[in-house]
């Protein structure tokens, strides 16, 4: 069996174990439509999903669709989203995105990566999130959790999201590309935290390059807050 085949086998095992541990791993941005997910994703830049979910009910009450947002004054949007940070640039992106959706896509969120990435405030990560969670396509979302944990596991040695995405697509089963991002976020919040990794409680320690190399006689679990 080649090195690639061994890595692919390890990837399947890791997905299975993480899915058993986190059977309901999914996006934590509350949404009921592609538009709401797109808005939430734009707001979530350098902001927690929890904070975004507190902001969006009032925002969607005022601007429930691209048509209403396209007519909004940026200055009127800013106070509603102020607490999520970078609110001026995000308000501009939301209004600009809505205007493009109305002008070019009849008020609908497009499905293609190219069209999504042409929208203000939308990069590859958000485009993949929308394609995966709004339209059921398979796409790897490389956020900070995904990048960090994928390196620890040994699936990539890169710190560049495009390269990490390619590395993961080469070894993960395609039907699990979207799921992988959700598993990484959930695992990163639960056990594999950036500042406190509970490796000896981790269901994939035996398959993880970092965890497997630890010496149980020397390592002690920490209490993560």
N, C-alpha and C positions, 0 to 999 in steps of 0.2 A: 504494500500500500504506500503510495507516494505521500510526501509531507503535506501537500495540499489536501489529499483525501483524508488524512488523519485530522487535519485542522477542521475540515468540513464535518467530520464525524463528531469532533469535540463540540463544534458549534451547535449541532443538533441536540446533543446531550444537554448542553447548557440551556438552550431554549426550553427543552422539556422540563428540566429541573426548576428553572425560574418560573415557568408557567404554572407548575404545581404549587410553588410557593406564593405566587401572585396571580391567582386565576382570573382576577378582574382588572388586570392592568390595562388602562386606557387613558386617553387624554384627560387632563384635569381641568381643562378650560370648559366652563359651562357654555353650551351652545345648542341651538335648535335648527340651525341652517348653516350652509357654507358661508353666508355673509357674516353671521355672528361669530363663527370660528375665525374667519379672517380678521375681523375687528379685534377679537380677543388676542390673536397671535401678534398683531401689530402692537397692541398695548403691552404685551408680556415681555417685550424687549427690555432687559435690565430691570425687570419687575417680576414679582412672584405671581403665579397663577391665582393664588388665594386672593391677593390684592385685586387683581383684574376682575375676578368673579364678584367682588364687592362693588366694583365700579360699573360694570356693564348693565345691570338692571336699569339704572337711571338713564344710562346712555341710550339703551335700546327703547326705553319708554319715550324718549324725545326723538330719536332717530332710528326707527325700526327697520329701515331698509335703505339700500343705496340711493334711491330716489330722494328720500328726505335728507340724507346726509349730504348729497351732492348740492343741495340748496342751502346748506348751513353756512353760517359765518364761522370762520375758524375761531374767532374770539369767543363765540358762544359755546364752542365745543371744549375749549381749554379748561374752564372751571370744573366741568364734570369729570375730567380725567386727570386733574392736577395731581392727585395723590399717587399716581402710578409712575411719576418721574418723566423727564423729557417730554412734558405734556405739550409744549409748543410744537415741537417737530412731529409728535405723534398726531396731534390734531390736524396739522397740515397734511400729513400722510393719509389720514382717514378721509378727509374731504376730497383730496386729490384722487384717491383710489375710487371713491364713490363716483366721482365725476367721470372717470375713465370707464367704469363699469356701465354707467348709464349711456355714455356716448358710443362705446364700442361693442358692448355685450348685452344690450337691452336690459341692463340692470342685474345681470346674472354674473356670478363668479365663474370665470373660465376654468377649465380643467387642465389645460396644458401647462407644463412647466415654464415654457417660454412666455406665454401670456401672463401667467401669474408673476413672474419675475420682472415683468415690465411695469407692474403696478408700484406706485410710491410706497416705500416702507416695506416692500416684500423682497426678501432675498431667498437663497436656496433653501434654507431651513424652513421658513414659513411656507414656501411653495410646496415642499415635500410634505409638510404637515397637512396642508389643505388637500393635496392629492390623495394622501393616505386616509385621513379621517373624515373628509367630506365626500370624497368620490370613490372610496374603496379601492384605489390603486395601491400598488406596493411601492413604497418609497422609504428610504432610510433617513430619519431626522437626526442630524448630528448636533446635539446641544452639549452643554458642558458635562452633564452626567454621562451621556453616551460616549463622548470623546475620552473622558477620564477613565471610565470603567473598562471600555474596550481596550485601552492601552494596558491597564492592569492585568486583564485577562490574557493579553498577548495576541490580540487579533489585529493590532496595528501598532506601529511605533511612531506614527506621525502626529503632529499637533495641528495640522491643517485640515479643516473640515472636508474639503473636496477629496483629499487623499484618504481620509478616514472613511468617508462614504464609499469610495471605490474599493477599499480593502474589505469592508464589511459585505458589500454586495458580492464580492468574489467568493466568500466562504459561507455566508448565511443562506439557508434555503429561501428562495425568492418569496415564497408564501409567508415568510416571517419577517420581511424587511420592515414593514410598518410596526409590527408587534415589538421588534427589537428596541425601538426607541422608547416605547411605553415601559417595557421591562427595565430598561436602563434608568429611566427617571424614577420608577417605583423603588428599584433596588438601591439607587443612590440616596433616596430619602429615608429608607428603612434601615439598611444594614451597611451599605458601602458608602458611608458619608465621607466627604472630602477630608474632614479633620478628625474623623473617628471611625475607622473601619472595624467592624465586628467580624473579623475573618473567621473566628472559630465558631461562629453561629451561622456562617454563610453556607447555603445549600450547594454552591458551586465551587467551594474552596479547592476540591480535588482537581477540578478542571481549570483553575485559574493560575496563571503563571506566577502572580504575586503571592496569592494565598498558599499555593502548594510549596513555595520556597520557605515559608515561615517555619521556625522551630517551635513546636508546641511547648517545649520545656522552658523557653525563654520569654514567650509572648504571653501577655495578660490582656484580657478584654477590658475595654474602657466603658464607662457609662456615658452614653451619648445623650446630650440634651436636645 
